[in-house]
Amino acid sequence: MEPIDIGIIGCGTAGAAAALFLSRAGHRVTVYERVPDPGPVGAGIMLQPTGQAVLARLGLREAVLARCSPITGMSCRTDRGRKLFALRYDDVPGDHLGYGLHRGLLFEHLFRAVREASLSLRLGVAVEDLAPTADGRGQWFVTPEGERLGPHTLCIVADGARSHLRDDTTIKKRVRAYPWGALWFVGDDPDDRYHGELYQVVQGTKRMIGLLPTGKGPGAATGEKISLFYSLRADHLDAWRAAGLDAWKREVAALVPRAEPVLDQIRSADQVLFARYHDVSMYPWSTDRVVYLGDAGHAMSPQLGQGANLALWDAMELEMALSAHDSLSEALDAYSRARRPHLGFYQFATRWLTPFFQSDLTPLGWMRDLGFPIATSIPFLRRLMVRSMCGLALGTGLGAPLALPAPAPQLGARGLESGAPHAQS
Ligand SMILES: Cc1cc2nc3c(=O)[nH]c(=O)nc-3n(C[C@H](O)[C@H](O)[C@H](O)COP(=O)(O)OP(=O)(O)OC[C@H]3O[C@@H](n4cnc5c(N)ncnc54)[C@H](O)[C@@H]3O)c2cc1C
């Protein structure tokens, strides 16, 4: 496609990555970000092989990984010490590894690259509405003050899980806030004692506590970080605050004794963030001139640790679709069709799995404690689970997984010129 004028709403993971891919492909890109001075906020997230491959194509992989913590697998035990599963990345072919990192680290690298890219970045500009131009060939971006910005030929909505712009789309959609979320704390791990594994402990379906090695984080600090998460119903947050930190710390330490050095660093409830989860499904992810990327189009519970990875992949796939088609509407159709198997699987899997780990449905906990050890001992199911953890699953069978793009990125001035996706072994 010839270069077009593109407006992107939101400079989070999806918006920033899309801005980089599309400006490098020669399109005229303007990014609108509501926050005037965005900073590296958040807690621990997982960077899966899919997200790593996208960062490689952006030329950011090595710099990001240098400050991440390599993760060889994830394990989960019950409060009574029974192993539910221990999945390792090397259980599937491909030399895969996960990485734990601070969300702010990913943001820092993407944002720096956006600042250095040939594009226009408008900070402190919230886009509240879209209005088609009189000739129907573009969209005005409307601010809360009624100012019209643009117009842009293509509008990319990447304004996150709570997207307001999504509310007005005619695309059939379902948006739901989970009753559950999680408390997050990022602490120091000076002895790197949590190295190598995402470790989780569950008690029924109402308690899930995890320790995720989080690397060195954004900035220049040299010590390792560790993220502690604790699942909590959103409507229990006030009661949690009222009960005081000490009782909670005692409870967590009793369930996960190895968390004690992390708990010792928490002196105030203000050090702990609460994140609520959303579940968004829509299809297709585009109309003729508007496309929804990242959490705006498919927010899901973080049960499988895929949110940022899916957002990165969206951005890469959109650029590929625009490169491969001369007509914008054909390109957007192709984008939605290309994303459907991948996103469809992860939406199905997280929706299905989440109540077994975070819900008020106690019998699901019993089923989980009985079923998971059996399921993970069956090679077919184990491989499917590890493939899902890697971000590579396209369905519940063991057909070909998602094809990662070639490891050596060659981003030319007009786009992704070499390295067509290749099939995995
Ligand atoms: C502050 C914050 C902290 C997070 N912390 C974690 C975490 O610790 N662990 C985790 O797994 N996930 C976290 N997430 C979610 C995770 O980053 C996303 O799942 C993933 O990165 C998908 O990215 P996204 O670009 O779709 O959305 P986001 O990363 O949410 O980015 C959306 C961007 O759009 C901007 N925006 C919103 N509305 C408008 C508007 N009207 N006009 C212009 N700009 C707008 C927002 O300011 C934001 O920069 C966090 C998200 C945010 C915003």
The ligand as a Gaussian input file, in Angstrom:
#p B3LYP/6-31G(d) Opt

LIG

0 1
 C       -0.687000       2.211000      33.881000
 C       -0.742000       0.748000      33.449000
 C       -0.130000      -0.249000      34.227000
 C       -0.180000      -1.600000      33.818000
 N        0.452000      -2.530000      34.590000
 C        0.432000      -3.831000      34.200000
 C        1.111000      -4.816000      34.963000
 O        1.735000      -4.499000      35.960000
 N        1.065000      -6.117000      34.551000
 C        0.381000      -6.478000      33.390000
 O        0.369000      -7.676000      33.027000
 N       -0.242000      -5.572000      32.650000
 C       -0.243000      -4.263000      33.017000
 N       -0.871000      -3.343000      32.256000
 C       -1.557000      -3.825000      31.044000
 C       -0.584000      -4.215000      29.973000
 O        0.397000      -3.227000      29.857000
 C       -1.411000      -4.428000      28.688000
 O       -2.099000      -5.669000      28.744000
 C       -0.648000      -4.549000      27.445000
 O        0.559000      -3.868000      27.525000
 C       -1.536000      -4.119000      26.293000
 O       -1.207000      -2.813000      25.914000
 P       -2.192000      -1.776000      25.273000
 O       -1.314000      -0.887000      24.479000
 O       -3.323000      -2.439000      24.595000
 O       -2.823000      -0.976000      26.485000
 P       -2.131000      -0.049000      27.556000
 O       -0.763000      -0.505000      27.842000
 O       -3.110000       0.040000      28.659000
 O       -2.004000       1.386000      26.830000
 C       -3.096000       2.212000      26.534000
 C       -2.591000       3.642000      26.377000
 O       -3.642000       4.466000      25.871000
 C       -3.659000       5.683000      26.581000
 N       -5.015000       6.239000      26.476000
 C       -6.133000       5.775000      27.083000
 N       -7.212000       6.490000      26.703000
 C       -6.773000       7.429000      25.829000
 C       -7.421000       8.458000      25.081000
 N       -8.732000       8.668000      25.180000
 N       -6.665000       9.264000      24.267000
 C       -5.316000       9.058000      24.159000
 N       -4.650000       8.101000      24.870000
 C       -5.375000       7.277000      25.673000
 C       -3.252000       5.295000      27.994000
 O       -2.780000       6.402000      28.725000
 C       -2.161000       4.255000      27.695000
 O       -0.889000       4.872000      27.540000
 C       -0.852000      -1.979000      32.627000
 C       -1.451000      -0.964000      31.845000
 C       -1.384000       0.393000      32.238000
 C       -2.002000       1.504000      31.380000

